[in-house]
Amino acid sequence: MNIIVPMAGLGKRMRPHTLTVPKPLIPIAGKPIVQRLVEDIARVCGEKVDEVNFIIHPSFGKEVESKLTAIAASVGAACKISYQEKALGTAHAILCAKESLQGNLVVAFADTLFKADFRLAKGHPNTIWVQKVEDPRPFGVVKLDNQGHITDFVEKPEQFVSDLAIIGIYYFQDGEMLCKELQYLLDNDIMDKGEYQLTNALENMKNKGVAFVPGQVEEWLDCGNKNATVHTNSRYLEYLPASDLISPGAVTENSVLIHPVYLADGVVVRNSVLGPHVSVGSGSVIENSVIESSIIQEKAELKNALIKNSMVGNHAAVKGRAADLSLGDYNVIHTS
């Protein structure tokens, strides 16, 4: 089985954090979003993952590619890197990995995580994972018949047709057929809302007799913007066993941890209260501070800080009180 991970977007809604790293490499509970995603998919696969194909923008660079190679290796798979230079839609993104569109495969977009209890194996039906949402207009949605089979795929409906939003994880029995239908869209310049949409390829496959069923996850965890990512970090910390949360190389002095809290190797916490739902990256130092529901990345420095619902970037510094932050790498806030 192959896993296809489109992740070439520049993450503009996550700036300033995506000015220095791609959004899928932002950490959730101590690991990059895309690593959490790949590991979770590999965990539910009932067979070996042979290859992970990451579709990235060429500007991401060799350091990012090296990290992605290590992520694939962590699940025992080979790594392939494909490039998408222009954002031309979901169908175009997946087709950039056409060499890997073979056999049964999973397509998973790298801005979503999930909690679920299912197993994938050969013979599993073609599955589109969905979640009921209050406002379906920003999403692709599916319509179902009385037997629970998918009858229609609609991209970002302006009028209500369904509240079952496609969360961005798909299982296909026949990667070659998917590739053919994606190529058909590009060859015939079939676009929807100015882009080549995967939902159009799915609709064509359905019209040729391919059956799709909806899959249900226990929880859909979005990483589309700062607030959503902080929430996802909080929820993910709840899932992890206590043994995975505090590194033996972390130091706490005269401090209180209200779990769940993640501390990476080399973290120093002095005279502070952390938690619940705080993740701190390696080498960060926190002194005389109170932090709740936040992501602190690597080698950050926080002194006399009072923050909540915040993201603090790598090598950033907060000295003084601030309530709700989205602070990028190397930035400094110093208040009296």
Summary of the structure (lengths in Angstrom):
residues: 336
radius of gyration: 20.9
end to end distance: 56.0
largest distance: 66.9
contacts: 1176
relative contact order: 0.13
helix: 26%
strand: 33%
